[in-house]
């Protein structure tokens, strides 16, 4: 995957979108693929931004 830098607003928006998809019954791997982030990035963002 291509490396991107995200500003905090983008990260929060992606975390919220991912949580919405997870609540809709999507699998975590599907959500990560849709958001184009790795599981490590997802976890790091969750710890940093706590959304």
C-alpha distance matrix in Angstrom:
0.0 3.8 6.4 9.1 12.7 14.6 18.4 20.3 21.4 17.9 17.2 20.5 20.0 16.8 18.7 21.7 19.9 18.3 21.8 23.4 21.3 22.1 25.7 25.7 25.1 21.5 19.9 17.6 14.8 15.4 15.3 12.1 10.4 12.5 11.6 7.8 8.4 9.1 12.8 13.5 12.5 14.5 17.4 17.4 17.6 20.3 22.2 22.1 22.8 24.7 24.4
3.8 0.0 3.8 6.5 10.2 12.6 16.3 18.8 19.9 16.5 16.3 19.9 19.5 16.8 19.0 22.0 20.4 19.4 23.0 24.5 22.8 24.0 27.4 27.5 27.4 23.8 22.6 20.1 17.8 18.0 17.4 14.3 12.9 14.2 12.6 9.2 9.8 11.3 15.0 15.2 13.4 15.7 18.7 18.0 17.7 20.8 22.7 21.9 22.5 24.9 24.6
6.4 3.8 0.0 3.8 7.0 9.9 13.5 16.0 17.6 14.7 14.2 17.9 18.1 15.7 17.6 20.8 19.9 19.0 22.2 24.1 23.0 23.9 27.2 27.8 27.8 24.5 23.3 20.3 18.5 19.2 17.9 14.6 14.2 15.4 13.0 10.0 9.4 10.7 14.2 13.6 11.3 14.1 16.7 15.4 15.2 18.6 20.1 18.9 19.8 22.5 22.5
9.1 6.5 3.8 0.0 3.8 6.4 9.9 12.7 14.1 11.2 11.3 15.0 15.2 13.3 15.5 18.5 17.8 17.5 20.7 22.4 21.7 23.0 26.0 26.7 27.2 24.1 23.4 20.4 19.2 19.4 17.5 14.6 14.7 14.9 12.0 9.9 9.5 11.8 15.0 14.3 11.3 13.6 16.4 14.8 13.7 17.3 18.9 17.2 17.6 20.5 20.3
12.7 10.2 7.0 3.8 0.0 3.8 6.8 9.7 11.7 9.6 9.6 13.3 14.1 12.9 14.9 17.8 17.8 17.8 20.6 22.5 22.5 23.6 26.3 27.4 28.2 25.4 24.9 21.7 21.1 21.4 19.0 16.3 17.1 17.0 13.6 12.4 11.3 13.4 16.0 14.8 11.4 13.6 16.0 13.8 12.3 16.0 17.2 15.0 15.3 18.6 18.7
14.6 12.6 9.9 6.4 3.8 0.0 3.8 6.4 8.0 5.9 6.3 9.8 10.5 9.9 11.9 14.6 14.9 15.3 17.9 19.6 20.0 21.3 23.7 24.9 26.1 23.6 23.5 20.5 20.4 20.4 17.6 15.4 16.6 15.9 12.3 12.1 11.1 13.7 15.8 15.0 11.3 12.5 15.0 13.0 10.6 14.0 15.6 13.2 12.7 16.0 15.6
18.4 16.3 13.5 9.9 6.8 3.8 0.0 3.8 5.6 5.4 6.4 8.9 10.1 10.9 12.5 14.6 15.6 16.6 18.6 20.2 21.3 22.6 24.6 26.0 27.6 25.5 25.6 22.7 23.1 23.0 19.8 18.1 19.7 18.6 14.9 15.4 14.3 16.8 18.4 17.4 13.7 14.5 16.5 14.2 11.4 14.4 15.7 12.7 11.7 15.2 14.9
20.3 18.8 16.0 12.7 9.7 6.4 3.8 0.0 3.8 5.4 5.0 6.2 8.5 9.8 10.5 12.3 14.2 15.2 16.4 18.3 19.9 20.9 22.5 24.3 26.0 24.3 24.6 21.6 22.6 22.7 19.2 17.9 20.0 18.9 15.2 16.3 14.8 17.0 17.9 16.9 13.3 13.3 14.8 12.7 9.4 11.8 13.0 10.0 8.3 11.8 11.5
21.4 19.9 17.6 14.1 11.7 8.0 5.6 3.8 0.0 3.8 5.5 5.2 6.1 8.6 9.9 10.7 12.3 14.2 15.4 16.6 18.4 20.0 21.2 22.7 24.8 23.3 24.2 21.6 22.8 22.3 18.7 18.0 19.9 18.1 14.6 16.5 15.7 18.4 19.3 19.0 15.4 14.7 16.7 15.2 11.6 13.3 15.3 12.7 10.1 13.0 11.6
17.9 16.5 14.7 11.2 9.6 5.9 5.4 5.4 3.8 0.0 3.8 5.5 5.1 6.2 8.6 9.9 10.5 12.1 14.2 15.3 16.4 18.2 19.9 21.0 22.9 21.0 21.7 19.2 19.9 19.3 15.8 15.0 16.5 14.7 11.2 12.9 12.5 15.6 16.9 17.0 13.3 12.8 15.4 14.3 10.9 13.0 15.5 13.4 11.3 13.9 12.3
17.2 16.3 14.2 11.3 9.6 6.3 6.4 5.0 5.5 3.8 0.0 3.8 5.4 5.1 6.1 8.6 9.8 10.4 12.2 14.2 15.2 16.3 18.2 19.9 21.3 19.4 19.7 16.8 17.8 17.7 14.2 13.0 15.3 14.1 10.4 12.0 10.6 13.1 13.9 13.7 10.1 9.4 11.7 10.7 7.1 9.3 11.8 10.0 8.1 10.8 9.7
20.5 19.9 17.9 15.0 13.3 9.8 8.9 6.2 5.2 5.5 3.8 0.0 3.8 5.4 5.1 6.2 8.6 9.8 10.5 12.3 14.2 15.2 16.4 18.4 20.2 19.0 19.7 17.1 18.8 18.6 14.8 14.5 17.1 15.4 12.1 14.5 13.3 15.6 15.7 15.8 12.6 10.9 12.7 12.1 8.3 9.0 11.6 10.1 7.1 8.9 6.9
20.0 19.5 18.1 15.2 14.1 10.5 10.1 8.5 6.1 5.1 5.4 3.8 0.0 3.8 5.5 5.2 6.2 8.6 10.0 10.6 12.4 14.3 15.4 16.6 18.9 17.5 18.8 16.7 18.2 17.2 13.5 13.8 15.8 13.4 10.5 13.4 13.2 16.1 16.6 17.5 14.2 12.3 14.8 14.8 11.1 11.8 14.9 13.7 10.8 12.2 9.4
16.8 16.8 15.7 13.3 12.9 9.9 10.9 9.8 8.6 6.2 5.1 5.4 3.8 0.0 3.8 5.4 5.0 6.0 8.5 9.7 10.4 12.1 14.1 15.2 16.8 14.9 15.7 13.4 14.6 13.8 10.1 10.0 12.1 10.1 6.9 9.9 9.6 12.5 13.1 14.4 11.4 9.3 12.4 12.9 9.6 10.5 13.9 13.4 11.2 12.4 10.0
18.7 19.0 17.6 15.5 14.9 11.9 12.5 10.5 9.9 8.6 6.1 5.1 5.5 3.8 0.0 3.8 5.5 5.0 6.1 8.6 9.9 10.4 12.2 14.2 15.6 14.1 14.7 12.1 14.1 13.9 10.2 10.2 13.2 11.8 9.0 11.9 10.6 12.5 12.1 13.2 10.6 7.7 10.0 10.9 7.7 7.3 11.0 11.1 8.8 9.1 6.7
21.7 22.0 20.8 18.5 17.8 14.6 14.6 12.3 10.7 9.9 8.6 6.2 5.2 5.4 3.8 0.0 3.8 5.4 5.1 6.2 8.7 9.8 10.5 12.3 14.5 13.8 15.3 13.5 15.9 15.1 11.3 12.5 15.2 13.1 10.9 14.4 13.8 15.9 15.3 16.8 14.4 11.3 13.3 14.4 11.2 10.1 13.6 13.8 10.8 10.5 7.0
19.9 20.4 19.9 17.8 17.8 14.9 15.6 14.2 12.3 10.5 9.8 8.6 6.2 5.0 5.5 3.8 0.0 3.8 5.5 5.1 6.3 8.7 9.9 10.6 12.8 11.6 13.4 12.2 14.1 12.5 8.9 10.6 12.6 9.9 8.5 12.2 12.6 15.1 15.0 17.1 14.8 11.8 14.5 16.0 13.0 12.5 16.3 16.5 13.9 13.8 10.6
18.3 19.4 19.0 17.5 17.8 15.3 16.6 15.2 14.2 12.1 10.4 9.8 8.6 6.0 5.0 5.4 3.8 0.0 3.8 5.4 5.1 6.2 8.6 9.8 11.0 9.2 10.3 8.5 10.7 9.7 6.0 7.7 10.3 8.6 7.3 10.8 10.5 12.3 11.7 14.2 12.4 9.1 11.7 13.8 11.5 10.7 14.5 15.5 13.5 13.0 10.4
21.8 23.0 22.2 20.7 20.6 17.9 18.6 16.4 15.4 14.2 12.2 10.5 10.0 8.5 6.1 5.1 5.5 3.8 0.0 3.8 5.4 5.0 6.1 8.6 10.0 9.6 10.9 9.5 12.6 12.0 8.7 10.7 13.6 12.2 11.1 14.4 13.7 15.0 13.5 15.7 14.4 10.7 12.2 14.6 12.3 10.4 14.0 15.4 13.1 11.7 8.8
23.4 24.5 24.1 22.4 22.5 19.6 20.2 18.3 16.6 15.3 14.2 12.3 10.6 9.7 8.6 6.2 5.1 5.4 3.8 0.0 3.8 5.5 5.1 6.2 8.9 9.1 11.6 11.4 14.1 12.5 9.6 12.4 14.6 12.3 12.0 15.7 15.8 17.6 16.5 19.0 17.5 14.0 15.9 18.2 15.7 14.0 17.6 18.7 16.1 14.9 11.5
21.3 22.8 23.0 21.7 22.5 20.0 21.3 19.9 18.4 16.4 15.2 14.2 12.4 10.4 9.9 8.7 6.3 5.1 5.4 3.8 0.0 3.8 5.4 5.0 6.7 5.7 8.4 8.8 11.1 9.0 6.6 10.0 11.7 9.6 10.3 13.7 14.3 15.8 15.0 18.1 16.9 13.6 15.8 18.5 16.4 15.1 18.8 20.2 18.1 17.0 14.1
22.1 24.0 23.9 23.0 23.6 21.3 22.6 20.9 20.0 18.2 16.3 15.2 14.3 12.1 10.4 9.8 8.7 6.2 5.0 5.5 3.8 0.0 3.8 5.3 5.3 5.0 6.5 6.7 10.0 9.1 7.1 10.1 12.5 11.5 12.0 14.9 14.7 15.4 13.7 16.7 16.3 12.7 14.1 17.3 15.8 13.8 17.2 19.3 17.6 15.9 13.5
25.7 27.4 27.2 26.0 26.3 23.7 24.6 22.5 21.2 19.9 18.2 16.4 15.4 14.1 12.2 10.5 9.9 8.6 6.1 5.1 5.4 3.8 0.0 3.8 5.3 7.2 9.6 10.4 13.7 12.6 10.7 13.8 16.1 14.7 15.1 18.4 18.2 19.0 17.2 20.0 19.5 15.7 16.8 19.8 18.1 15.7 19.0 20.9 18.8 16.7 13.9
25.7 27.5 27.8 26.7 27.4 24.9 26.0 24.3 22.7 21.0 19.9 18.4 16.6 15.2 14.2 12.3 10.6 9.8 8.6 6.2 5.0 5.3 3.8 0.0 3.8 5.9 9.3 11.2 13.8 11.8 10.6 14.2 15.6 13.8 15.1 18.3 18.9 20.1 18.8 21.9 21.3 17.7 19.4 22.4 20.6 18.6 22.1 23.9 21.7 20.0 17.0
25.1 27.4 27.8 27.2 28.2 26.1 27.6 26.0 24.8 22.9 21.3 20.2 18.9 16.8 15.6 14.5 12.8 11.0 10.0 8.9 6.7 5.3 5.3 3.8 0.0 3.8 6.5 9.2 11.7 10.2 10.0 13.5 14.8 13.9 15.5 18.3 18.7 19.2 17.5 20.9 20.9 17.5 18.8 22.2 21.0 19.0 22.2 24.5 22.8 20.9 18.5
21.5 23.8 24.5 24.1 25.4 23.6 25.5 24.3 23.3 21.0 19.4 19.0 17.5 14.9 14.1 13.8 11.6 9.2 9.6 9.1 5.7 5.0 7.2 5.9 3.8 0.0 3.8 6.5 8.4 6.5 6.6 10.1 11.1 10.4 12.4 14.8 15.4 16.0 14.8 18.4 18.3 15.2 17.0 20.3 19.2 17.8 21.2 23.2 21.8 20.5 18.2
19.9 22.6 23.3 23.4 24.9 23.5 25.6 24.6 24.2 21.7 19.7 19.7 18.8 15.7 14.7 15.3 13.4 10.3 10.9 11.6 8.4 6.5 9.6 9.3 6.5 3.8 0.0 3.8 5.5 5.3 6.4 8.8 10.0 10.7 12.5 14.1 14.1 13.8 12.3 15.9 16.5 13.7 15.2 18.7 18.2 16.9 20.0 22.4 21.6 20.3 18.6
17.6 20.1 20.3 20.4 21.7 20.5 22.7 21.6 21.6 19.2 16.8 17.1 16.7 13.4 12.1 13.5 12.2 8.5 9.5 11.4 8.8 6.7 10.4 11.2 9.2 6.5 3.8 0.0 3.8 5.4 5.0 6.1 8.5 9.8 10.5 11.9 11.1 10.5 8.6 12.2 12.8 10.0 11.4 14.9 14.7 13.6 16.6 18.9 18.5 17.4 16.1
14.8 17.8 18.5 19.2 21.1 20.4 23.1 22.6 22.8 19.9 17.8 18.8 18.2 14.6 14.1 15.9 14.1 10.7 12.6 14.1 11.1 10.0 13.7 13.8 11.7 8.4 5.5 3.8 0.0 3.8 5.4 5.1 6.1 8.5 9.9 10.2 9.9 9.0 8.1 11.9 12.7 10.8 12.8 15.9 16.0 15.7 18.6 20.6 20.5 20.0 18.9
15.4 18.0 19.2 19.4 21.4 20.4 23.0 22.7 22.3 19.3 17.7 18.6 17.2 13.8 13.9 15.1 12.5 9.7 12.0 12.5 9.0 9.1 12.6 11.8 10.2 6.5 5.3 5.4 3.8 0.0 3.8 5.5 5.1 6.1 8.6 9.6 10.6 11.1 11.0 14.8 14.7 12.6 15.2 18.1 17.4 17.2 20.5 22.2 21.5 21.1 19.3
15.3 17.4 17.9 17.5 19.0 17.6 19.8 19.2 18.7 15.8 14.2 14.8 13.5 10.1 10.2 11.3 8.9 6.0 8.7 9.6 6.6 7.1 10.7 10.6 10.0 6.6 6.4 5.0 5.4 3.8 0.0 3.8 5.4 5.0 6.1 8.3 8.9 10.0 9.9 13.3 12.6 10.0 12.8 15.5 14.3 14.1 17.6 19.0 18.0 17.7 15.7
12.1 14.3 14.6 14.6 16.3 15.4 18.1 17.9 18.0 15.0 13.0 14.5 13.8 10.0 10.2 12.5 10.6 7.7 10.7 12.4 10.0 10.1 13.8 14.2 13.5 10.1 8.8 6.1 5.1 5.5 3.8 0.0 3.8 5.4 5.1 5.8 5.4 6.3 6.8 10.2 9.4 7.7 10.8 13.1 12.4 12.9 16.1 17.4 17.0 17.2 15.9
10.4 12.9 14.2 14.7 17.1 16.6 19.7 20.0 19.9 16.5 15.3 17.1 15.8 12.1 13.2 15.2 12.6 10.3 13.6 14.6 11.7 12.5 16.1 15.6 14.8 11.1 10.0 8.5 6.1 5.1 5.4 3.8 0.0 3.8 5.5 4.9 6.7 7.9 9.6 12.8 12.1 11.1 14.3 16.3 15.6 16.6 19.7 20.7 20.3 20.8 19.3
12.5 14.2 15.4 14.9 17.0 15.9 18.6 18.9 18.1 14.7 14.1 15.4 13.4 10.1 11.8 13.1 9.9 8.6 12.2 12.3 9.6 11.5 14.7 13.8 13.9 10.4 10.7 9.8 8.5 6.1 5.0 5.4 3.8 0.0 3.8 5.5 8.1 10.5 12.1 15.1 13.6 12.1 15.6 17.5 16.0 16.8 20.3 20.9 19.8 20.3 18.3
11.6 12.6 13.0 12.0 13.6 12.3 14.9 15.2 14.6 11.2 10.4 12.1 10.5 6.9 9.0 10.9 8.5 7.3 11.1 12.0 10.3 12.0 15.1 15.1 15.5 12.4 12.5 10.5 9.9 8.6 6.1 5.1 5.5 3.8 0.0 3.8 5.6 8.8 10.6 13.0 10.8 9.4 13.2 14.5 12.6 13.9 17.3 17.5 16.5 17.4 15.6
7.8 9.2 10.0 9.9 12.4 12.1 15.4 16.3 16.5 12.9 12.0 14.5 13.4 9.9 11.9 14.4 12.2 10.8 14.4 15.7 13.7 14.9 18.4 18.3 18.3 14.8 14.1 11.9 10.2 9.6 8.3 5.8 4.9 5.5 3.8 0.0 3.8 7.0 9.8 11.9 10.0 10.0 13.6 14.6 13.4 15.4 18.3 18.4 18.1 19.4 18.2
8.4 9.8 9.4 9.5 11.3 11.1 14.3 14.8 15.7 12.5 10.6 13.3 13.2 9.6 10.6 13.8 12.6 10.5 13.7 15.8 14.3 14.7 18.2 18.9 18.7 15.4 14.1 11.1 9.9 10.6 8.9 5.4 6.7 8.1 5.6 3.8 0.0 3.8 6.7 8.2 6.2 6.7 10.2 10.9 10.3 12.4 15.0 15.3 15.5 16.8 16.2
9.1 11.3 10.7 11.8 13.4 13.7 16.8 17.0 18.4 15.6 13.1 15.6 16.1 12.5 12.5 15.9 15.1 12.3 15.0 17.6 15.8 15.4 19.0 20.1 19.2 16.0 13.8 10.5 9.0 11.1 10.0 6.3 7.9 10.5 8.8 7.0 3.8 0.0 3.8 5.4 5.2 6.3 8.7 9.9 10.6 12.3 14.4 15.3 16.3 17.2 17.2
12.8 15.0 14.2 15.0 16.0 15.8 18.4 17.9 19.3 16.9 13.9 15.7 16.6 13.1 12.1 15.3 15.0 11.7 13.5 16.5 15.0 13.7 17.2 18.8 17.5 14.8 12.3 8.6 8.1 11.0 9.9 6.8 9.6 12.1 10.6 9.8 6.7 3.8 0.0 3.8 5.4 5.0 6.2 8.5 9.8 10.5 12.3 14.2 15.2 15.4 15.7
13.5 15.2 13.6 14.3 14.8 15.0 17.4 16.9 19.0 17.0 13.7 15.8 17.5 14.4 13.2 16.8 17.1 14.2 15.7 19.0 18.1 16.7 20.0 21.9 20.9 18.4 15.9 12.2 11.9 14.8 13.3 10.2 12.8 15.1 13.0 11.9 8.2 5.4 3.8 0.0 3.8 5.4 5.2 6.1 8.5 9.8 10.6 12.2 14.1 14.7 15.8
12.5 13.4 11.3 11.3 11.4 11.3 13.7 13.3 15.4 13.3 10.1 12.6 14.2 11.4 10.6 14.4 14.8 12.4 14.4 17.5 16.9 16.3 19.5 21.3 20.9 18.3 16.5 12.8 12.7 14.7 12.6 9.4 12.1 13.6 10.8 10.0 6.2 5.2 5.4 3.8 0.0 3.8 5.4 5.0 6.0 8.4 9.8 10.3 11.7 13.1 13.9
14.5 15.7 14.1 13.6 13.6 12.5 14.5 13.3 14.7 12.8 9.4 10.9 12.3 9.3 7.7 11.3 11.8 9.1 10.7 14.0 13.6 12.7 15.7 17.7 17.5 15.2 13.7 10.0 10.8 12.6 10.0 7.7 11.1 12.1 9.4 10.0 6.7 6.3 5.0 5.4 3.8 0.0 3.8 5.6 5.3 6.1 8.7 10.0 10.5 11.0 11.1
17.4 18.7 16.7 16.4 16.0 15.0 16.5 14.8 16.7 15.4 11.7 12.7 14.8 12.4 10.0 13.3 14.5 11.7 12.2 15.9 15.8 14.1 16.8 19.4 18.8 17.0 15.2 11.4 12.8 15.2 12.8 10.8 14.3 15.6 13.2 13.6 10.2 8.7 6.2 5.2 5.4 3.8 0.0 3.8 5.5 5.0 6.2 8.6 10.0 9.8 11.1
17.4 18.0 15.4 14.8 13.8 13.0 14.2 12.7 15.2 14.3 10.7 12.1 14.8 12.9 10.9 14.4 16.0 13.8 14.6 18.2 18.5 17.3 19.8 22.4 22.2 20.3 18.7 14.9 15.9 18.1 15.5 13.1 16.3 17.5 14.5 14.6 10.9 9.9 8.5 6.1 5.0 5.6 3.8 0.0 3.8 5.4 5.1 6.1 8.5 9.5 11.5
17.6 17.7 15.2 13.7 12.3 10.6 11.4 9.4 11.6 10.9 7.1 8.3 11.1 9.6 7.7 11.2 13.0 11.5 12.3 15.7 16.4 15.8 18.1 20.6 21.0 19.2 18.2 14.7 16.0 17.4 14.3 12.4 15.6 16.0 12.6 13.4 10.3 10.6 9.8 8.5 6.0 5.3 5.5 3.8 0.0 3.8 5.4 5.0 5.8 7.5 8.6
20.3 20.8 18.6 17.3 16.0 14.0 14.4 11.8 13.3 13.0 9.3 9.0 11.8 10.5 7.3 10.1 12.5 10.7 10.4 14.0 15.1 13.8 15.7 18.6 19.0 17.8 16.9 13.6 15.7 17.2 14.1 12.9 16.6 16.8 13.9 15.4 12.4 12.3 10.5 9.8 8.4 6.1 5.0 5.4 3.8 0.0 3.8 5.6 5.5 5.0 6.3
22.2 22.7 20.1 18.9 17.2 15.6 15.7 13.0 15.3 15.5 11.8 11.6 14.9 13.9 11.0 13.6 16.3 14.5 14.0 17.6 18.8 17.2 19.0 22.1 22.2 21.2 20.0 16.6 18.6 20.5 17.6 16.1 19.7 20.3 17.3 18.3 15.0 14.4 12.3 10.6 9.8 8.7 6.2 5.1 5.4 3.8 0.0 3.8 5.8 5.4 8.4
22.1 21.9 18.9 17.2 15.0 13.2 12.7 10.0 12.7 13.4 10.0 10.1 13.7 13.4 11.1 13.8 16.5 15.5 15.4 18.7 20.2 19.3 20.9 23.9 24.5 23.2 22.4 18.9 20.6 22.2 19.0 17.4 20.7 20.9 17.5 18.4 15.3 15.3 14.2 12.2 10.3 10.0 8.6 6.1 5.0 5.6 3.8 0.0 3.8 5.8 8.7
22.8 22.5 19.8 17.6 15.3 12.7 11.7 8.3 10.1 11.3 8.1 7.1 10.8 11.2 8.8 10.8 13.9 13.5 13.1 16.1 18.1 17.6 18.8 21.7 22.8 21.8 21.6 18.5 20.5 21.5 18.0 17.0 20.3 19.8 16.5 18.1 15.5 16.3 15.2 14.1 11.7 10.5 10.0 8.5 5.8 5.5 5.8 3.8 0.0 3.8 5.6
24.7 24.9 22.5 20.5 18.6 16.0 15.2 11.8 13.0 13.9 10.8 8.9 12.2 12.4 9.1 10.5 13.8 13.0 11.7 14.9 17.0 15.9 16.7 20.0 20.9 20.5 20.3 17.4 20.0 21.1 17.7 17.2 20.8 20.3 17.4 19.4 16.8 17.2 15.4 14.7 13.1 11.0 9.8 9.5 7.5 5.0 5.4 5.8 3.8 0.0 3.8
24.4 24.6 22.5 20.3 18.7 15.6 14.9 11.5 11.6 12.3 9.7 6.9 9.4 10.0 6.7 7.0 10.6 10.4 8.8 11.5 14.1 13.5 13.9 17.0 18.5 18.2 18.6 16.1 18.9 19.3 15.7 15.9 19.3 18.3 15.6 18.2 16.2 17.2 15.7 15.8 13.9 11.1 11.1 11.5 8.6 6.3 8.4 8.7 5.6 3.8 0.0
